């Protein structure tokens, strides 16, 4: 049954397995590491304001030593959508259960 699940299209990428996608002709493997194109705003203690963590870590895709960051949130408007590894795993659970794929919450803004 597992073979019948793969490959399938998901939001512009081809899912090859629970941990691999094909994007722009390359195979990417799920990983965890430094997210260079993002930052995290963390609340400071009481009234000291907030701190910007400019080297956050999180889910990403890796291929031949290069990284591909998921395009999550409005900061990525206009860029090709790349799902997170956990979103791909969630969709695999839905497919195995015979449920339809979940629509992503963030959609492209029309007219851009």
N, CA, C and O atoms as a GROMACS GRO file, in nm:
protein
  448
    1UNK      N    1   0.081  -0.119   0.000
    1UNK     CA    2   0.000   0.000   0.000
    1UNK      C    3   0.086   0.126   0.000
    1UNK      O    4   0.047   0.226  -0.060
    2UNK      N    5   0.201   0.122   0.066
    2UNK     CA    6   0.286   0.239   0.074
    2UNK      C    7   0.329   0.287  -0.064
    2UNK      O    8   0.334   0.408  -0.089
    3UNK      N    9   0.360   0.194  -0.155
    3UNK     CA   10   0.403   0.232  -0.288
    3UNK      C   11   0.297   0.311  -0.362
    3UNK      O   12   0.330   0.398  -0.443
    4UNK      N   13   0.168   0.283  -0.336
    4UNK     CA   14   0.060   0.353  -0.403
    4UNK      C   15   0.047   0.498  -0.356
    4UNK      O   16  -0.015   0.580  -0.423
    5UNK      N   17   0.104   0.529  -0.243
    5UNK     CA   18   0.095   0.664  -0.190
    5UNK      C   19   0.190   0.762  -0.258
    5UNK      O   20   0.164   0.882  -0.259
    6UNK      N   21   0.298   0.712  -0.314
    6UNK     CA   22   0.403   0.798  -0.370
    6UNK      C   23   0.416   0.779  -0.519
    6UNK      O   24   0.381   0.672  -0.569
    7UNK      N   25   0.463   0.876  -0.590
    7UNK     CA   26   0.475   1.017  -0.553
    7UNK      C   27   0.339   1.086  -0.568
    7UNK      O   28   0.249   1.034  -0.633
    8UNK      N   29   0.326   1.204  -0.505
    8UNK     CA   30   0.206   1.286  -0.524
    8UNK      C   31   0.244   1.432  -0.513
    8UNK      O   32   0.342   1.469  -0.450
    9UNK      N   33   0.162   1.515  -0.577
    9UNK     CA   34   0.186   1.660  -0.578
    9UNK      C   35   0.126   1.722  -0.452
    9UNK      O   36   0.015   1.686  -0.412
   10UNK      N   37   0.198   1.815  -0.392
   10UNK     CA   38   0.151   1.885  -0.273
   10UNK      C   39   0.200   2.029  -0.280
   10UNK      O   40   0.319   2.056  -0.258
   11UNK      N   41   0.112   2.119  -0.310
   11UNK     CA   42   0.143   2.262  -0.307
   11UNK      C   43   0.270   2.298  -0.384
   11UNK      O   44   0.353   2.374  -0.335
   12UNK      N   45   0.285   2.243  -0.505
   12UNK     CA   46   0.397   2.283  -0.589
   12UNK      C   47   0.523   2.199  -0.577
   12UNK      O   48   0.619   2.222  -0.650
   13UNK      N   49   0.525   2.102  -0.485
   13UNK     CA   50   0.638   2.010  -0.476
   13UNK      C   51   0.586   1.869  -0.498
   13UNK      O   52   0.466   1.844  -0.487
   14UNK      N   53   0.675   1.778  -0.529
   14UNK     CA   54   0.638   1.637  -0.543
   14UNK      C   55   0.690   1.563  -0.421
   14UNK      O   56   0.810   1.564  -0.393
   15UNK      N   57   0.600   1.499  -0.348
   15UNK     CA   58   0.638   1.423  -0.229
   15UNK      C   59   0.680   1.283  -0.275
   15UNK      O   60   0.601   1.210  -0.335
   16UNK      N   61   0.804   1.247  -0.245
   16UNK     CA   62   0.860   1.118  -0.284
   16UNK      C   63   0.851   1.015  -0.173
   16UNK      O   64   0.838   0.895  -0.199
   17UNK      N   65   0.858   1.062  -0.048
   17UNK     CA   66   0.843   0.976   0.069
   17UNK      C   67   0.809   1.067   0.187
   17UNK      O   68   0.792   1.187   0.168
   18UNK      N   69   0.800   1.011   0.305
   18UNK     CA   70   0.767   1.094   0.422
   18UNK      C   71   0.877   1.196   0.452
   18UNK      O   72   0.851   1.296   0.519
   19UNK      N   73   0.996   1.170   0.404
   19UNK     CA   74   1.108   1.260   0.437
   19UNK      C   75   1.175   1.320   0.314
   19UNK      O   76   1.278   1.387   0.327
   20UNK      N   77   1.120   1.299   0.194
   20UNK     CA   78   1.183   1.352   0.073
   20UNK      C   79   1.081   1.418  -0.018
   20UNK      O   80   0.969   1.370  -0.036
   21UNK      N   81   1.123   1.533  -0.076
   21UNK     CA   82   1.041   1.602  -0.177
   21UNK      C   83   1.128   1.631  -0.299
   21UNK      O   84   1.251   1.632  -0.290
   22UNK      N   85   1.064   1.656  -0.411
   22UNK     CA   86   1.135   1.705  -0.529
   22UNK      C   87   1.086   1.847  -0.553
   22UNK      O   88   0.965   1.872  -0.564
   23UNK      N   89   1.181   1.940  -0.562
   23UNK     CA   90   1.150   2.081  -0.586
   23UNK      C   91   1.251   2.134  -0.686
   23UNK      O   92   1.372   2.125  -0.665
   24UNK      N   93   1.201   2.190  -0.795
   24UNK     CA   94   1.285   2.246  -0.901
   24UNK      C   95   1.390   2.145  -0.949
   24UNK      O   96   1.507   2.180  -0.968
   25UNK      N   97   1.348   2.021  -0.967
   25UNK     CA   98   1.435   1.919  -1.025
   25UNK      C   99   1.534   1.854  -0.929
   25UNK      O  100   1.610   1.767  -0.971
   26UNK      N  101   1.534   1.892  -0.802
   26UNK     CA  102   1.626   1.833  -0.705
   26UNK      C  103   1.549   1.760  -0.596
   26UNK      O  104   1.436   1.796  -0.564
   27UNK      N  105   1.612   1.657  -0.541
   27UNK     CA  106   1.553   1.582  -0.430
   27UNK      C  107   1.605   1.642  -0.300
   27UNK      O  108   1.726   1.657  -0.282
   28UNK      N  109   1.514   1.676  -0.209
   28UNK     CA  110   1.547   1.737  -0.081
   28UNK      C  111   1.502   1.645   0.032
   28UNK      O  112   1.394   1.586   0.024
   29UNK      N  113   1.584   1.633   0.136
   29UNK     CA  114   1.556   1.548   0.250
   29UNK      C  115   1.525   1.634   0.373
   29UNK      O  116   1.590   1.735   0.396
   30UNK      N  117   1.425   1.593   0.450
   30UNK     CA  118   1.386   1.666   0.571
   30UNK      C  119   1.502   1.671   0.669
   30UNK      O  120   1.574   1.573   0.688
   31UNK      N  121   1.520   1.788   0.732
   31UNK     CA  122   1.629   1.806   0.826
   31UNK      C  123   1.590   1.915   0.926
   31UNK      O  124   1.478   1.966   0.923
   32UNK      N  125   1.683   1.949   1.012
   32UNK     CA  126   1.666   2.054   1.112
   32UNK      C  127   1.795   2.134   1.114
   32UNK      O  128   1.903   2.077   1.118
   33UNK      N  129   1.784   2.265   1.113
   33UNK     CA  130   1.906   2.346   1.115
   33UNK      C  131   1.877   2.494   1.118
   33UNK      O  132   1.766   2.537   1.149
   34UNK      N  133   1.979   2.571   1.087
   34UNK     CA  134   1.973   2.716   1.092
   34UNK      C  135   1.887   2.770   0.979
   34UNK      O  136   1.906   2.734   0.863
   35UNK      N  137   1.793   2.857   1.013
   35UNK     CA  138   1.706   2.920   0.914
   35UNK      C  139   1.762   3.058   0.882
   35UNK      O  140   1.742   3.152   0.960
   36UNK      N  141   1.830   3.071   0.772
   36UNK     CA  142   1.898   3.195   0.738
   36UNK      C  143   1.806   3.305   0.687
   36UNK      O  144   1.837   3.423   0.701
   37UNK      N  145   1.693   3.268   0.629
   37UNK     CA  146   1.604   3.368   0.571
   37UNK      C  147   1.495   3.415   0.665
   37UNK      O  148   1.403   3.484   0.623
   38UNK      N  149   1.503   3.378   0.792
   38UNK     CA  150   1.399   3.414   0.887
   38UNK      C  151   1.460   3.466   1.015
   38UNK      O  152   1.580   3.449   1.040
   39UNK      N  153   1.377   3.528   1.095
   39UNK     CA  154   1.418   3.567   1.230
   39UNK      C  155   1.299   3.545   1.322
   39UNK      O  156   1.186   3.534   1.276
   40UNK      N  157   1.326   3.539   1.451
   40UNK     CA  158   1.222   3.517   1.550
   40UNK      C  159   1.222   3.633   1.646
   40UNK      O  160   1.326   3.674   1.695
   41UNK      N  161   1.104   3.686   1.674
   41UNK     CA  162   1.089   3.792   1.772
   41UNK      C  163   1.043   3.728   1.902
   41UNK      O  164   0.934   3.671   1.909
   42UNK      N  165   1.126   3.737   2.004
   42UNK     CA  166   1.093   3.676   2.133
   42UNK      C  167   1.066   3.785   2.236
   42UNK      O  168   1.142   3.882   2.245
   43UNK      N  169   0.959   3.770   2.314
   43UNK     CA  170   0.929   3.872   2.415
   43UNK      C  171   1.038   3.878   2.521
   43UNK      O  172   1.088   3.774   2.566
   44UNK      N  173   1.074   3.999   2.560
   44UNK     CA  174   1.173   4.016   2.665
   44UNK      C  175   1.109   4.001   2.801
   44UNK      O  176   0.988   3.982   2.812
   45UNK      N  177   1.189   4.010   2.904
   45UNK     CA  178   1.139   3.995   3.040
   45UNK      C  179   1.069   4.123   3.084
   45UNK      O  180   1.127   4.232   3.077
   46UNK      N  181   0.945   4.112   3.127
   46UNK     CA  182   0.860   4.222   3.172
   46UNK      C  183   0.857   4.336   3.071
   46UNK      O  184   0.809   4.317   2.959
   47UNK      N  185   0.907   4.454   3.105
   47UNK     CA  186   0.894   4.570   3.017
   47UNK      C  187   1.023   4.604   2.943
   47UNK      O  188   1.040   4.717   2.897
   48UNK      N  189   1.110   4.510   2.931
   48UNK     CA  190   1.237   4.536   2.865
   48UNK      C  191   1.225   4.530   2.713
   48UNK      O  192   1.324   4.547   2.643
   49UNK      N  193   1.105   4.506   2.662
   49UNK     CA  194   1.089   4.497   2.517
   49UNK      C  195   1.108   4.356   2.468
   49UNK      O  196   1.085   4.259   2.541
   50UNK      N  197   1.150   4.346   2.344
   50UNK     CA  198   1.166   4.215   2.283
   50UNK      C  199   1.306   4.202   2.225
   50UNK      O  200   1.373   4.302   2.200
   51UNK      N  201   1.348   4.081   2.205
   51UNK     CA  202   1.477   4.056   2.142
   51UNK      C  203   1.454   3.987   2.009
   51UNK      O  204   1.363   3.906   1.994
   52UNK      N  205   1.539   4.019   1.913
   52UNK     CA  206   1.532   3.955   1.783
   52UNK      C  207   1.639   3.848   1.777
   52UNK      O  208   1.758   3.876   1.790
   53UNK      N  209   1.595   3.727   1.757
   53UNK     CA  210   1.688   3.615   1.742
   53UNK      C  211   1.708   3.596   1.592
   53UNK      O  212   1.620   3.544   1.524
   54UNK      N  213   1.823   3.637   1.542
   54UNK     CA  214   1.843   3.636   1.397
   54UNK      C  215   1.905   3.506   1.344
   54UNK      O  216   1.935   3.495   1.226
   55UNK      N  217   1.923   3.409   1.432
   55UNK     CA  218   1.973   3.279   1.386
   55UNK      C  219   1.888   3.168   1.447
   55UNK      O  220   1.940   3.082   1.519
   56UNK      N  221   1.756   3.168   1.419
   56UNK     CA  222   1.673   3.062   1.474
   56UNK      C  223   1.697   2.930   1.402
   56UNK      O  224   1.744   2.926   1.289
   57UNK      N  225   1.662   2.822   1.470
   57UNK     CA  226   1.670   2.690   1.410
   57UNK      C  227   1.530   2.637   1.390
   57UNK      O  228   1.437   2.675   1.461
   58UNK      N  229   1.515   2.549   1.293
   58UNK     CA  230   1.385   2.490   1.267
   58UNK      C  231   1.392   2.388   1.156
   58UNK      O  232   1.500   2.345   1.116
   59UNK      N  233   1.276   2.350   1.106
   59UNK     CA  234   1.267   2.251   1.001
   59UNK      C  235   1.308   2.310   0.867
   59UNK      O  236   1.276   2.425   0.836
   60UNK      N  237   1.379   2.232   0.790
   60UNK     CA  238   1.419   2.273   0.656
   60UNK      C  239   1.446   2.149   0.572
   60UNK      O  240   1.436   2.037   0.621
   61UNK      N  241   1.481   2.170   0.448
   61UNK     CA  242   1.514   2.061   0.354
   61UNK      C  243   1.661   2.076   0.316
   61UNK      O  244   1.711   2.188   0.306
   62UNK      N  245   1.730   1.964   0.296
   62UNK     CA  246   1.873   1.968   0.262
   62UNK      C  247   1.899   1.878   0.141
   62UNK      O  248   1.839   1.771   0.127
   63UNK      N  249   1.991   1.924   0.054
   63UNK     CA  250   2.030   1.847  -0.063
   63UNK      C  251   2.174   1.884  -0.099
   63UNK      O  252   2.203   2.001  -0.125
   64UNK      N  253   2.262   1.786  -0.100
   64UNK     CA  254   2.403   1.809  -0.136
   64UNK      C  255   2.465   1.926  -0.061
   64UNK      O  256   2.536   2.007  -0.120
   65UNK      N  257   2.438   1.934   0.070
   65UNK     CA  258   2.497   2.039   0.152
   65UNK      C  259   2.427   2.174   0.143
   65UNK      O  260   2.463   2.266   0.217
   66UNK      N  261   2.330   2.189   0.055
   66UNK     CA  262   2.255   2.314   0.044
   66UNK      C  263   2.123   2.300   0.119
   66UNK      O  264   2.070   2.190   0.132
   67UNK      N  265   2.070   2.411   0.167
   67UNK     CA  266   1.945   2.407   0.239
   67UNK      C  267   1.836   2.480   0.162
   67UNK      O  268   1.862   2.574   0.088
   68UNK      N  269   1.713   2.433   0.181
   68UNK     CA  270   1.594   2.494   0.124
   68UNK      C  271   1.500   2.518   0.240
   68UNK      O  272   1.453   2.423   0.304
   69UNK      N  273   1.472   2.645   0.268
   69UNK     CA  274   1.384   2.677   0.380
   69UNK      C  275   1.239   2.672   0.338
   69UNK      O  276   1.205   2.713   0.227
   70UNK      N  277   1.153   2.623   0.426
   70UNK     CA  278   1.010   2.628   0.396
   70UNK      C  279   0.964   2.774   0.387
   70UNK      O  280   1.012   2.859   0.462
   71UNK      N  281   0.874   2.800   0.296
   71UNK     CA  282   0.823   2.938   0.280
   71UNK      C  283   0.693   2.950   0.356
   71UNK      O  284   0.584   2.936   0.300
   72UNK      N  285   0.705   2.975   0.485
   72UNK     CA  286   0.590   2.978   0.574
   72UNK      C  287   0.563   3.122   0.618
   72UNK      O  288   0.653   3.191   0.666
   73UNK      N  289   0.440   3.166   0.601
   73UNK     CA  290   0.397   3.296   0.648
   73UNK      C  291   0.403   3.404   0.542
   73UNK      O  292   0.454   3.383   0.432
   74UNK      N  293   0.350   3.520   0.577
   74UNK     CA  294   0.338   3.630   0.481
   74UNK      C  295   0.470   3.690   0.435
   74UNK      O  296   0.473   3.760   0.334
   75UNK      N  297   0.578   3.665   0.505
   75UNK     CA  298   0.708   3.718   0.462
   75UNK      C  299   0.752   3.657   0.331
   75UNK      O  300   0.840   3.711   0.263
   76UNK      N  301   0.694   3.544   0.294
   76UNK     CA  302   0.733   3.473   0.173
   76UNK      C  303   0.640   3.500   0.055
   76UNK      O  304   0.646   3.430  -0.046
   77UNK      N  305   0.553   3.601   0.066
   77UNK     CA  306   0.460   3.634  -0.044
   77UNK      C  307   0.540   3.661  -0.171
   77UNK      O  308   0.638   3.736  -0.169
   78UNK      N  309   0.497   3.602  -0.280
   78UNK     CA  310   0.565   3.620  -0.407
   78UNK      C  311   0.669   3.514  -0.436
   78UNK      O  312   0.718   3.503  -0.548
   79UNK      N  313   0.705   3.435  -0.336
   79UNK     CA  314   0.801   3.326  -0.354
   79UNK      C  315   0.726   3.195  -0.377
   79UNK      O  316   0.609   3.182  -0.339
   80UNK      N  317   0.792   3.100  -0.438
   80UNK     CA  318   0.731   2.967  -0.454
   80UNK      C  319   0.709   2.906  -0.316
   80UNK      O  320   0.793   2.919  -0.228
   81UNK      N  321   0.595   2.841  -0.299
   81UNK     CA  322   0.564   2.780  -0.169
   81UNK      C  323   0.639   2.649  -0.152
   81UNK      O  324   0.637   2.563  -0.240
   82UNK      N  325   0.704   2.633  -0.038
   82UNK     CA  326   0.773   2.510  -0.001
   82UNK      C  327   0.720   2.470   0.137
   82UNK      O  328   0.738   2.546   0.233
   83UNK      N  329   0.654   2.353   0.150
   83UNK     CA  330   0.598   2.313   0.279
   83UNK      C  331   0.706   2.272   0.379
   83UNK      O  332   0.818   2.240   0.341
   84UNK      N  333   0.670   2.273   0.507
   84UNK     CA  334   0.761   2.225   0.611
   84UNK      C  335   0.759   2.072   0.612
   84UNK      O  336   0.661   2.011   0.568
   85UNK      N  337   0.866   2.009   0.661
   85UNK     CA  338   0.864   1.863   0.673
   85UNK      C  339   0.748   1.812   0.758
   85UNK      O  340   0.691   1.707   0.726
   86UNK      N  341   0.711   1.884   0.864
   86UNK     CA  342   0.599   1.836   0.948
   86UNK      C  343   0.467   1.844   0.874
   86UNK      O  344   0.379   1.760   0.896
   87UNK      N  345   0.450   1.943   0.785
   87UNK     CA  346   0.328   1.953   0.704
   87UNK      C  347   0.320   1.834   0.608
   87UNK      O  348   0.212   1.778   0.587
   88UNK      N  349   0.434   1.796   0.549
   88UNK     CA  350   0.437   1.680   0.459
   88UNK      C  351   0.400   1.553   0.537
   88UNK      O  352   0.322   1.472   0.488
   89UNK      N  353   0.456   1.536   0.658
   89UNK     CA  354   0.422   1.419   0.739
   89UNK      C  355   0.273   1.417   0.774
   89UNK      O  356   0.210   1.311   0.771
   90UNK      N  357   0.217   1.534   0.806
   90UNK     CA  358   0.075   1.542   0.838
   90UNK      C  359  -0.010   1.498   0.719
   90UNK      O  360  -0.110   1.427   0.736
   91UNK      N  361   0.028   1.538   0.599
   91UNK     CA  362  -0.047   1.501   0.480
   91UNK      C  363  -0.036   1.350   0.452
   91UNK      O  364  -0.130   1.289   0.401
   92UNK      N  365   0.078   1.292   0.486
   92UNK     CA  366   0.094   1.146   0.470
   92UNK      C  367  -0.003   1.072   0.561
   92UNK      O  368  -0.062   0.972   0.520
   93UNK      N  369  -0.020   1.118   0.684
   93UNK     CA  370  -0.114   1.056   0.776
   93UNK      C  371  -0.255   1.066   0.719
   93UNK      O  372  -0.332   0.969   0.724
   94UNK      N  373  -0.290   1.183   0.664
   94UNK     CA  374  -0.422   1.202   0.605
   94UNK      C  375  -0.443   1.108   0.486
   94UNK      O  376  -0.550   1.049   0.472
   95UNK      N  377  -0.342   1.093   0.399
   95UNK     CA  378  -0.354   1.004   0.282
   95UNK      C  379  -0.372   0.859   0.326
   95UNK      O  380  -0.454   0.788   0.269
   96UNK      N  381  -0.295   0.816   0.425
   96UNK     CA  382  -0.307   0.677   0.472
   96UNK      C  383  -0.444   0.650   0.532
   96UNK      O  384  -0.496   0.539   0.523
   97UNK      N  385  -0.504   0.753   0.593
   97UNK     CA  386  -0.637   0.739   0.653
   97UNK      C  387  -0.749   0.755   0.550
   97UNK      O  388  -0.866   0.739   0.583
   98UNK      N  389  -0.713   0.786   0.425
   98UNK     CA  390  -0.814   0.803   0.322
   98UNK      C  391  -0.882   0.938   0.325
   98UNK      O  392  -0.987   0.956   0.264
   99UNK      N  393  -0.822   1.036   0.396
   99UNK     CA  394  -0.879   1.170   0.405
   99UNK      C  395  -0.821   1.259   0.295
   99UNK      O  396  -0.711   1.233   0.246
  100UNK      N  397  -0.892   1.363   0.256
  100UNK     CA  398  -0.837   1.456   0.156
  100UNK      C  399  -0.722   1.536   0.216
  100UNK      O  400  -0.714   1.553   0.338
  101UNK      N  401  -0.633   1.585   0.131
  101UNK     CA  402  -0.523   1.668   0.178
  101UNK      C  403  -0.579   1.796   0.236
  101UNK      O  404  -0.676   1.852   0.184
  102UNK      N  405  -0.519   1.843   0.343
  102UNK     CA  406  -0.563   1.966   0.408
  102UNK      C  407  -0.513   2.085   0.328
  102UNK      O  408  -0.400   2.085   0.280
  103UNK      N  409  -0.597   2.186   0.314
  103UNK     CA  410  -0.553   2.308   0.247
  103UNK      C  411  -0.465   2.386   0.342
  103UNK      O  412  -0.493   2.393   0.462
  104UNK      N  413  -0.359   2.444   0.290
  104UNK     CA  414  -0.272   2.522   0.376
  104UNK      C  415  -0.344   2.650   0.418
  104UNK      O  416  -0.429   2.702   0.345
  105UNK      N  417  -0.309   2.699   0.535
  105UNK     CA  418  -0.377   2.816   0.589
  105UNK      C  419  -0.337   2.943   0.518
  105UNK      O  420  -0.421   3.031   0.494
  106UNK      N  421  -0.212   2.954   0.482
  106UNK     CA  422  -0.163   3.075   0.416
  106UNK      C  423  -0.173   3.053   0.265
  106UNK      O  424  -0.115   2.958   0.212
  107UNK      N  425  -0.245   3.138   0.199
  107UNK     CA  426  -0.264   3.127   0.056
  107UNK      C  427  -0.198   3.246  -0.014
  107UNK      O  428  -0.173   3.349   0.048
  108UNK      N  429  -0.170   3.229  -0.141
  108UNK     CA  430  -0.113   3.337  -0.219
  108UNK      C  431  -0.210   3.454  -0.224
  108UNK      O  432  -0.331   3.433  -0.231
  109UNK      N  433  -0.158   3.576  -0.221
  109UNK     CA  434  -0.242   3.695  -0.228
  109UNK      C  435  -0.268   3.723  -0.376
  109UNK      O  436  -0.174   3.742  -0.453
  110UNK      N  437  -0.396   3.727  -0.418
  110UNK     CA  438  -0.426   3.749  -0.558
  110UNK      C  439  -0.376   3.887  -0.605
  110UNK      O  440  -0.374   3.983  -0.529
  111UNK      N  441  -0.336   3.893  -0.732
  111UNK     CA  442  -0.294   4.020  -0.791
  111UNK      C  443  -0.149   4.056  -0.767
  111UNK      O  444  -0.106   4.167  -0.798
  112UNK      N  445  -0.071   3.963  -0.710
  112UNK     CA  446   0.070   3.994  -0.689
  112UNK      C  447   0.159   3.907  -0.770
  112UNK      O  448   0.281   3.920  -0.764
   0.00000   0.00000   0.00000
